[in-house]
Amino acid sequence: MSITWINSSAQAGEWLLSFPERVYTVEEVKKAVELIRKGYQHNLELNGSPDFKSKAEEALQLIKTAGYYDFLSTYIRQIRESDGLSQLRETEVAIWTNNIVVADSIDAAGLFVQKAQQMKDFLEGKLYYETGEIRAVEKRIEFLKTLRVKSKNPTIKKKCEEHLKRWVETTFP
């Protein structure tokens, strides 16, 4: 499936670009980066069972509350239910995750933002094995701090604080 997009800053019909079906070859990466630099955002898809989609949507609402939805939809095309471990599928511009992860909407939202950072780093050619995971976790922590501030729900604020404590204590001792 190819997502077609008309650059909103261009005159209507001036040009029509299509995001690559996959992002694997040098040319596909260059095209994806070019589109993103011009303001491209995906129409984010949720694929999975109704229960999975409902729980993932809760996480997306938290991402919107924190103001990170544009970031997520720039770098992620699809969030798909899988039976295995959660992973970023760079060539598909997709996150594969399971129902256990999305059961906690704050944890799921943090994971989605973390994987979007990893996709951004992939497209920018930043090495994953040296500092990539640190950048991605830092983005997740930044998101949790922002959500804690922007949410009006005291339960969400408290859960953000709990998640932050766990991430900071276990990641940067």
C-alpha positions as CSV (number, residue, x, y, z in Angstrom):
1,M,0.0,0.0,0.0
2,S,1.4,3.3,-1.0
3,I,0.3,6.4,0.8
4,T,-0.2,9.4,-1.5
5,W,0.3,12.9,-0.2
6,I,0.0,16.3,-1.7
7,N,2.3,18.8,-0.1
8,S,0.1,21.2,1.7
9,S,2.6,24.1,1.2
10,A,2.6,23.6,-2.6
11,Q,-0.1,24.9,-4.9
12,A,-2.8,22.3,-5.3
13,G,-1.8,19.8,-7.9
14,E,1.7,21.2,-8.1
15,W,3.3,17.9,-7.2
16,L,2.2,14.5,-5.9
17,L,4.6,12.3,-3.9
18,S,4.2,8.8,-2.6
19,F,5.9,7.5,0.5
20,P,7.9,4.4,-0.3
21,E,6.2,1.1,0.3
22,R,9.2,0.0,2.3
23,V,12.2,1.8,3.5
24,Y,15.1,-0.5,2.8
25,T,17.3,0.6,-0.1
26,V,19.4,3.8,-0.1
27,E,17.0,5.3,-2.6
28,E,13.9,4.5,-0.5
29,V,15.6,6.0,2.6
30,K,16.5,9.2,0.6
31,K,12.9,9.5,-0.6
32,A,11.5,9.0,2.9
33,V,13.9,11.6,4.3
34,E,13.0,14.1,1.5
35,L,9.3,13.8,2.2
36,I,9.7,14.1,5.9
37,R,11.8,17.3,5.5
38,K,9.0,18.7,3.4
39,G,6.5,18.1,6.2
40,Y,5.1,14.6,5.4
41,Q,3.1,12.8,8.0
42,H,1.5,9.4,7.9
43,N,-2.1,8.6,8.4
44,L,-1.3,6.3,11.3
45,E,-2.9,2.9,11.0
46,L,-3.8,0.6,13.9
47,N,-4.0,-3.1,12.8
48,G,-5.1,-5.8,15.2
49,S,-8.0,-7.1,17.2
50,P,-10.7,-4.7,18.4
51,D,-9.3,-5.0,21.9
52,F,-5.8,-4.2,20.8
53,K,-7.0,-1.2,18.7
54,S,-9.0,0.2,21.6
55,K,-6.1,0.0,24.0
56,A,-3.6,1.4,21.5
57,E,-6.0,4.3,20.8
58,E,-5.9,5.1,24.6
59,A,-2.1,5.4,24.3
60,L,-2.4,7.6,21.2
61,Q,-4.7,9.9,23.1
62,L,-2.0,10.3,25.7
63,I,0.5,11.1,23.0
64,K,-1.9,13.7,21.6
65,T,-2.3,15.2,25.1
66,A,1.5,15.5,25.5
67,G,1.8,17.1,22.0
68,Y,3.9,14.2,20.5
69,Y,1.4,13.0,17.9
70,D,2.9,14.9,15.0
71,F,6.3,13.4,15.9
72,L,4.9,9.9,16.0
73,S,3.0,10.2,12.8
74,T,6.0,11.6,11.0
75,Y,8.1,8.6,11.7
76,I,5.6,5.7,12.2
77,R,3.1,4.5,9.5
78,Q,1.5,1.7,11.4
79,I,1.1,0.1,14.8
80,R,0.4,-3.6,14.4
81,E,-0.6,-6.3,16.9
82,S,1.7,-9.2,17.0
83,D,2.1,-12.3,19.3
84,G,5.8,-11.7,19.8
85,L,8.1,-9.2,21.4
86,S,7.6,-5.5,20.6
87,Q,9.9,-4.2,17.9
88,L,10.4,-1.5,15.4
89,R,10.2,-2.8,11.8
90,E,12.2,0.0,10.1
91,T,11.6,-1.3,6.5
92,E,7.8,-1.2,7.2
93,V,7.9,2.0,9.1
94,A,5.9,0.1,11.7
95,I,5.8,-0.9,15.4
96,W,4.8,-4.4,16.1
97,T,3.6,-5.0,19.7
98,N,1.3,-7.1,21.7
99,N,-1.8,-6.8,23.9
100,I,0.3,-7.1,27.1
101,V,2.2,-3.9,26.2
102,V,-0.8,-1.8,25.3
103,A,-2.6,-2.9,28.5
104,D,-0.8,0.0,30.2
105,S,-1.6,3.0,28.1
106,I,1.2,5.2,29.6
107,D,3.8,2.5,29.0
108,A,2.5,1.9,25.5
109,A,2.5,5.6,24.7
110,G,6.1,5.8,25.9
111,L,7.1,2.8,23.8
112,F,5.5,4.3,20.7
113,V,7.4,7.6,21.2
114,Q,10.7,5.6,21.9
115,K,10.2,3.6,18.7
116,A,9.5,6.8,16.7
117,Q,12.8,8.2,17.9
118,Q,14.5,5.0,16.8
119,M,12.9,5.3,13.3
120,K,14.0,9.0,13.1
121,D,17.6,7.9,14.0
122,F,17.4,5.2,11.4
123,L,16.4,7.6,8.7
124,E,19.1,10.1,9.7
125,G,21.7,7.4,9.6
126,K,22.6,7.6,13.3
127,L,24.2,4.4,14.6
128,Y,21.9,2.4,16.8
129,Y,24.5,0.3,18.6
130,E,26.5,3.1,20.1
131,T,24.0,5.6,21.5
132,G,20.8,4.9,19.7
133,E,19.0,3.2,22.6
134,I,20.1,6.0,25.0
135,R,18.6,8.7,22.6
136,A,15.4,6.6,22.3
137,V,15.0,6.1,26.1
138,E,15.8,9.8,26.7
139,K,12.9,10.7,24.3
140,R,10.6,8.4,26.2
141,I,11.6,10.0,29.5
142,E,11.1,13.5,27.9
143,F,7.6,12.4,26.8
144,L,6.7,11.1,30.2
145,K,7.8,14.4,31.8
146,T,5.7,16.3,29.3
147,L,2.7,14.2,29.7
148,R,2.9,14.6,33.5
149,V,2.9,18.3,33.1
150,K,0.2,18.6,30.4
151,S,-2.3,16.1,31.6
152,K,-5.1,17.4,33.9
153,N,-5.8,13.9,35.2
154,P,-4.2,13.3,38.6
155,T,-4.1,9.5,38.1
156,I,-2.1,9.9,34.8
157,K,0.2,12.4,36.5
158,K,0.9,9.9,39.3
159,K,1.4,7.0,36.9
160,C,3.8,9.2,34.9
161,E,5.8,9.8,38.0
162,E,5.9,6.1,38.8
163,H,7.1,5.3,35.2
164,L,9.7,8.1,35.3
165,K,11.1,6.8,38.6
166,R,11.4,3.3,37.1
167,W,13.0,4.5,33.9
168,V,15.5,6.9,35.5
169,E,16.5,4.5,38.3
170,T,17.1,1.5,35.9
171,T,18.5,3.4,32.9
172,F,20.7,6.1,34.4
173,P,21.9,4.9,37.8
